[in-house]
Amino acid sequence: MASSSPPPPRPRRSSSGHRPRMLSPLGRRSSAQSPPPPPPPIVQVDEAPSRRAPPRSPASDRAANPPPNGTRSGQGPRLRVPPQREESKEGMRKVAAEEISNLEGLFRIYSDPKRGREAVLRVFHVQNAQWATSFLLRKFGLDSRDNLVGTDFGQWVRKEQPAVRAGKPVLNGKTWKTQHDPWRSVSRSSFGIDYLKHYLSDPTGQSPTPADVDLKLMELNRYDEEDTPSYGHDIYVQRMGVCFQYKEEASNLPTDPSIKNPYTREEKGPGHRRMQSVDSMDNGSAILIFETSHSGSIQDTCIAARQEWESRWRRLPFYLAFESPDVTSDDGLAIECMKMISQDIFKSV
């Protein structure tokens, strides 16, 4: 005769009045020494064991969040998110930020064909760098004098100092209407503004240079240690220019025989240069921000280097994942990024 074993005891309430801790399908055990559940449980309140997700191993955590390649935390402005993997490369986005201090760095960006082909959107933030301004204006065709595809945006950017009237600088602003270039299949629009920036007065008491006197708009007082108003701030006018370029699908060329391709003819005469070829120009989606500061520091521009706005732009895929989860195409991603960056630019002003 087979003897039947008594049923396992029912779980008791703890002395504190709380029920025993039940494991959810995604939970982990609180202690490795806790007794395992009985084989035939009397009361089953959680989901079936077959639907429980296995706990993540440390190897899977490292694969999902690997450390930056060749860098340690806090070193350099470069950010790569997420890592590029061959088995799930489709749909993934990678953000790469780089600080360039010489002309060779700009040439390296365009010398790598793979890097130029995979770029969905480029953002150039130029601060107090005339060599970079001249290179980018010509690379994007912003200094052309052609009446058909040219613009005077380059002249605005190169003129770092505002106009002076009656010995005082005058704030100015300008916008350029949207311009379509069917030969390059791009559309672009630009604007430029002058804004005020305050600096602390020279604590050494040295007399300002004549250039500082001509560019200073006004002076402001501040309260000293004895709560007495005293001279403490100088207000200067600084300039910023922004250009948006969007890559479109293949455009239909004009059929009017009087409209000729401006990139195939040569301009002659004093002060004229030969037009660039379409292949030598950057015809992708890009945002160019040109800024200058009176002090010459990259921290005194409207959008300071390595601060709030630049840090936010390095994490655009994270924000887009929550604000625009339905965007999947490269064209839609470029438009949403342009929209967010343009809003941040106006917020910084």
C-alpha positions as CSV (number, residue, x, y, z in Angstrom):
1,M,0.0,0.0,0.0
2,A,1.4,3.4,-0.9
3,S,1.5,5.9,1.9
4,S,0.4,9.4,1.1
5,S,2.5,12.3,2.3
6,P,0.9,15.1,4.1
7,P,0.3,18.3,2.1
8,P,2.8,21.1,2.5
9,P,2.0,23.8,5.1
10,R,0.2,27.0,4.0
11,P,2.4,30.2,4.1
12,R,1.8,32.1,7.3
13,R,1.5,35.9,7.8
14,S,4.5,37.6,9.2
15,S,4.5,39.2,12.6
16,S,4.6,42.6,11.1
17,G,1.2,42.1,9.3
18,H,2.6,42.1,5.8
19,R,2.1,39.3,3.3
20,P,5.0,37.2,2.2
21,R,6.9,38.7,-0.8
22,M,5.8,37.3,-4.1
23,L,8.1,37.3,-7.1
24,S,6.8,38.9,-10.3
25,P,7.6,37.5,-13.7
26,L,10.5,40.0,-14.1
27,G,11.6,40.1,-10.5
28,R,14.7,38.8,-8.9
29,R,15.0,36.9,-5.6
30,S,15.9,39.1,-2.6
31,S,18.1,36.5,-1.0
32,A,19.9,33.4,-2.3
33,Q,19.2,31.5,1.0
34,S,15.3,31.7,0.7
35,P,13.7,28.2,0.4
36,P,12.4,27.3,-3.0
37,P,8.6,27.2,-3.6
38,P,6.9,23.8,-3.1
39,P,6.4,21.7,-6.2
40,P,2.6,21.7,-6.1
41,P,1.7,25.2,-4.9
42,I,-1.6,25.6,-3.2
43,V,-2.3,29.2,-4.3
44,Q,-0.8,30.6,-7.5
45,V,-1.1,34.4,-7.7
46,D,1.6,35.2,-10.3
47,E,1.8,34.2,-13.9
48,A,2.8,30.9,-15.2
49,P,6.5,30.0,-14.8
50,S,6.8,29.4,-18.5
51,R,6.1,33.1,-19.2
52,R,8.7,34.4,-16.8
53,A,11.6,36.3,-18.4
54,P,15.0,34.9,-17.5
55,P,17.2,37.3,-15.5
56,R,19.6,39.4,-17.5
57,S,23.2,38.2,-17.3
58,P,26.1,40.7,-16.9
59,A,27.2,39.8,-20.4
60,S,23.9,41.1,-21.9
61,D,24.2,44.3,-19.8
62,R,27.7,44.9,-21.2
63,A,26.5,44.3,-24.8
64,A,23.7,46.8,-24.4
65,N,25.7,49.5,-22.8
66,P,29.4,49.2,-23.8
67,P,31.9,51.9,-22.7
68,P,33.1,54.4,-25.3
69,N,35.8,53.1,-27.6
70,G,39.2,54.3,-26.5
71,T,37.9,56.9,-24.1
72,R,37.1,57.2,-20.4
73,S,34.2,58.8,-18.8
74,G,34.6,62.6,-18.8
75,Q,37.3,62.7,-21.5
76,G,36.6,64.6,-24.8
77,P,33.3,65.8,-26.3
78,R,32.8,62.7,-28.5
79,L,29.7,60.6,-27.9
80,R,28.7,57.5,-29.8
81,V,25.2,56.2,-29.1
82,P,24.4,53.4,-29.7
83,P,27.3,51.2,-30.9
84,Q,27.3,50.0,-34.4
85,R,26.6,46.2,-34.7
86,E,26.3,44.2,-37.9
87,E,23.5,42.0,-36.8
88,S,21.1,44.9,-36.0
89,K,22.5,47.8,-38.0
90,E,19.3,48.7,-39.7
91,G,17.4,51.5,-37.9
92,M,20.2,52.3,-35.5
93,R,21.5,55.9,-35.2
94,K,25.0,57.0,-34.1
95,V,25.8,60.5,-32.9
96,A,29.4,61.6,-33.3
97,A,30.7,65.0,-31.9
98,E,34.1,66.3,-32.6
99,E,36.0,69.5,-31.9
100,I,38.1,70.8,-34.7
101,S,40.9,73.3,-34.3
102,N,42.5,73.4,-37.7
103,L,41.7,73.2,-41.3
104,E,43.1,69.7,-41.7
105,G,40.3,68.5,-39.4
106,L,37.7,69.8,-41.8
107,F,39.4,68.2,-44.7
108,R,39.3,64.8,-42.9
109,I,35.5,65.0,-42.6
110,Y,35.0,65.1,-46.3
111,S,38.0,62.9,-47.3
112,D,36.3,59.9,-45.8
113,P,33.6,58.8,-48.3
114,K,31.9,56.4,-45.9
115,R,31.5,59.1,-43.3
116,G,30.0,61.6,-45.8
117,R,27.6,59.0,-47.3
118,E,26.1,57.9,-44.0
119,A,25.6,61.3,-42.5
120,V,21.9,62.1,-42.1
121,L,22.5,65.6,-40.7
122,R,25.6,67.7,-40.0
123,V,25.7,70.5,-37.5
124,F,28.6,72.9,-37.7
125,H,29.1,75.3,-34.8
126,V,31.8,77.8,-35.7
127,Q,33.1,80.1,-32.9
128,N,35.7,82.8,-33.6
129,A,37.3,80.8,-36.5
130,Q,37.7,82.7,-39.7
131,W,39.5,79.8,-41.4
132,A,36.5,77.5,-40.8
133,T,34.0,80.2,-41.8
134,S,35.7,80.7,-45.2
135,F,36.0,76.9,-45.8
136,L,32.3,76.2,-45.0
137,L,30.9,79.2,-46.8
138,R,32.5,78.0,-50.0
139,K,31.8,74.3,-49.4
140,F,28.1,75.0,-49.1
141,G,28.0,77.7,-51.8
142,L,27.1,80.5,-49.5
143,D,29.6,83.0,-50.9
144,S,28.6,82.8,-54.5
145,R,27.7,86.0,-56.3
146,D,25.6,84.4,-58.9
147,N,22.2,86.0,-59.3
148,L,20.5,82.7,-59.7
149,V,21.9,80.6,-56.8
150,G,24.0,83.1,-55.0
151,T,23.4,84.8,-51.6
152,D,25.0,87.6,-49.5
153,F,24.8,85.5,-46.4
154,G,28.6,85.1,-46.5
155,Q,29.1,88.8,-46.4
156,W,27.0,89.1,-43.3
157,V,28.9,86.4,-41.5
158,R,32.3,87.7,-42.5
159,K,31.5,91.2,-41.2
160,E,32.0,90.3,-37.5
161,Q,31.4,93.9,-36.2
162,P,28.1,95.6,-36.4
163,A,27.5,99.0,-38.1
164,V,28.4,102.1,-36.1
165,R,26.4,105.3,-36.1
166,A,27.1,108.4,-34.1
167,G,29.9,106.5,-32.4
168,K,27.7,103.7,-31.2
169,P,27.1,100.3,-32.6
170,V,23.6,99.6,-34.1
171,L,21.9,96.3,-33.7
172,N,20.7,94.8,-36.9
173,G,19.0,91.6,-38.2
174,K,18.4,90.0,-41.5
175,T,16.6,87.1,-43.0
176,W,17.0,85.3,-46.3
177,K,14.1,83.7,-48.0
178,T,14.0,80.0,-48.8
179,Q,16.1,79.3,-51.9
180,H,15.8,76.2,-54.0
181,D,18.7,74.9,-56.0
182,P,17.5,72.2,-58.5
183,W,21.0,71.4,-59.7
184,R,22.1,70.5,-56.2
185,S,18.7,69.2,-55.0
186,V,18.8,71.3,-51.9
187,S,16.8,74.0,-50.3
188,R,18.2,76.5,-47.8
189,S,17.2,79.4,-45.6
190,S,19.2,81.7,-43.4
191,F,19.0,84.4,-40.8
192,G,21.4,86.6,-38.9
193,I,20.9,88.6,-35.7
194,D,22.9,91.0,-33.5
195,Y,22.5,90.5,-29.7
196,L,23.8,92.1,-26.5
197,K,26.4,90.5,-24.3
198,H,27.6,91.9,-21.0
199,Y,31.1,91.5,-19.6
200,L,32.5,92.4,-16.2
201,S,34.6,95.6,-16.2
202,D,38.4,95.3,-16.1
203,P,39.3,94.8,-12.4
204,T,42.8,96.1,-13.0
205,G,41.5,99.6,-13.9
206,Q,43.3,99.7,-17.3
207,S,41.9,102.1,-19.8
208,P,40.0,100.4,-22.7
209,T,41.5,100.4,-26.2
210,P,39.9,102.6,-28.9
211,A,38.4,99.5,-30.5
212,D,36.6,98.6,-27.2
213,V,35.3,102.2,-26.9
214,D,33.8,102.1,-30.5
215,L,32.1,98.7,-30.0
216,K,30.8,99.3,-26.5
217,L,27.1,100.1,-26.5
218,M,26.7,101.1,-22.8
219,E,27.9,100.6,-19.3
220,L,26.0,99.2,-16.4
221,N,26.4,99.6,-12.6
222,R,26.4,97.0,-9.9
223,Y,26.4,97.0,-6.2
224,D,29.7,96.7,-4.4
225,E,30.4,95.2,-1.0
226,E,29.0,98.3,0.7
227,D,25.8,98.2,-1.4
228,T,26.9,101.3,-3.3
229,P,26.2,101.5,-7.1
230,S,29.5,101.4,-9.0
231,Y,30.6,100.8,-12.6
232,G,30.7,97.0,-13.1
233,H,29.6,95.9,-16.6
234,D,30.3,96.6,-20.3
235,I,27.7,95.9,-22.9
236,Y,28.9,94.8,-26.4
237,V,27.1,93.8,-29.6
238,Q,27.8,90.3,-30.9
239,R,26.7,88.7,-34.2
240,M,25.4,85.3,-35.0
241,G,24.4,83.8,-38.4
242,V,22.5,80.5,-39.0
243,C,21.9,78.6,-42.2
244,F,19.6,75.6,-42.7
245,Q,20.2,73.3,-45.7
246,Y,17.8,70.5,-46.5
247,K,18.5,67.7,-49.0
248,E,15.5,67.0,-51.2
249,E,14.8,64.2,-53.7
250,A,15.9,64.5,-57.3
251,S,14.5,67.8,-58.6
252,N,13.4,68.6,-62.1
253,L,15.8,70.9,-63.9
254,P,14.4,74.0,-65.4
255,T,13.3,73.6,-69.0
256,D,13.6,77.3,-70.0
257,P,16.7,77.5,-72.3
258,S,17.5,80.9,-71.0
259,I,18.2,79.4,-67.5
260,K,21.6,77.8,-67.8
261,N,23.4,75.7,-65.2
262,P,25.4,78.2,-63.1
263,Y,27.9,75.5,-62.1
264,T,29.2,74.9,-65.6
265,R,30.1,78.4,-66.7
266,E,33.1,80.4,-65.7
267,E,32.8,83.9,-64.2
268,K,35.4,86.4,-65.6
269,G,36.3,89.8,-64.5
270,P,37.8,91.5,-61.4
271,G,36.8,89.9,-58.2
272,H,35.1,86.9,-59.7
273,R,36.1,83.3,-59.2
274,R,35.3,80.1,-61.1
275,M,32.1,78.4,-59.9
276,Q,32.5,75.2,-58.0
277,S,31.3,71.9,-59.4
278,V,28.3,70.3,-57.8
279,D,30.3,67.2,-56.8
280,S,32.8,69.3,-54.8
281,M,30.1,70.9,-52.6
282,D,28.2,69.5,-49.6
283,N,24.7,68.7,-50.9
284,G,23.4,67.1,-47.7
285,S,21.2,68.3,-44.9
286,A,23.2,70.5,-42.5
287,I,22.9,73.4,-40.0
288,L,25.7,76.0,-39.9
289,I,26.0,78.3,-36.9
290,F,28.6,81.1,-37.1
291,E,29.3,83.1,-34.0
292,T,31.9,85.6,-32.8
293,S,32.5,87.0,-29.3
294,H,34.1,90.3,-28.3
295,S,36.5,88.5,-25.9
296,G,37.4,85.8,-28.4
297,S,36.4,83.1,-26.0
298,I,34.2,80.1,-27.0
299,Q,32.4,80.4,-23.7
300,D,31.2,84.0,-24.4
301,T,29.1,83.3,-27.5
302,C,25.3,82.9,-27.4
303,I,25.7,79.1,-27.5
304,A,28.6,78.4,-25.3
305,A,30.9,75.4,-26.1
306,R,30.2,72.1,-24.2
307,Q,27.3,73.6,-22.3
308,E,23.5,73.0,-22.2
309,W,22.6,73.3,-25.8
310,E,25.6,71.4,-27.3
311,S,25.1,68.7,-24.8
312,R,21.4,68.4,-25.7
313,W,22.3,68.2,-29.4
314,R,24.6,65.2,-28.7
315,R,21.6,63.4,-27.3
316,L,19.0,64.1,-30.0
317,P,18.2,60.4,-30.6
318,F,17.2,60.0,-27.0
319,Y,14.8,63.0,-27.2
320,L,13.4,61.9,-30.5
321,A,12.6,58.4,-29.2
322,F,10.1,59.9,-26.8
323,E,8.9,63.0,-28.7
324,S,8.7,61.5,-32.2
325,P,8.6,57.7,-31.9
326,D,7.0,57.3,-35.3
327,V,9.9,58.8,-37.2
328,T,11.7,56.0,-39.0
329,S,13.0,57.5,-42.3
330,D,16.2,59.5,-42.7
331,D,14.4,62.4,-44.2
332,G,11.9,62.6,-41.3
333,L,14.8,62.3,-38.8
334,A,16.6,65.2,-40.4
335,I,13.5,67.4,-40.3
336,E,12.8,66.6,-36.7
337,C,16.4,67.3,-35.7
338,M,16.4,70.6,-37.6
339,K,13.2,71.6,-35.8
340,M,14.5,70.9,-32.3
341,I,17.8,72.6,-33.0
342,S,16.2,75.7,-34.4
343,Q,14.0,76.0,-31.3
344,D,17.0,75.6,-29.1
345,I,18.8,78.4,-31.0
346,F,16.0,80.9,-30.4
347,K,15.7,79.8,-26.8
348,S,19.4,80.6,-26.3
349,V,18.9,84.1,-27.6
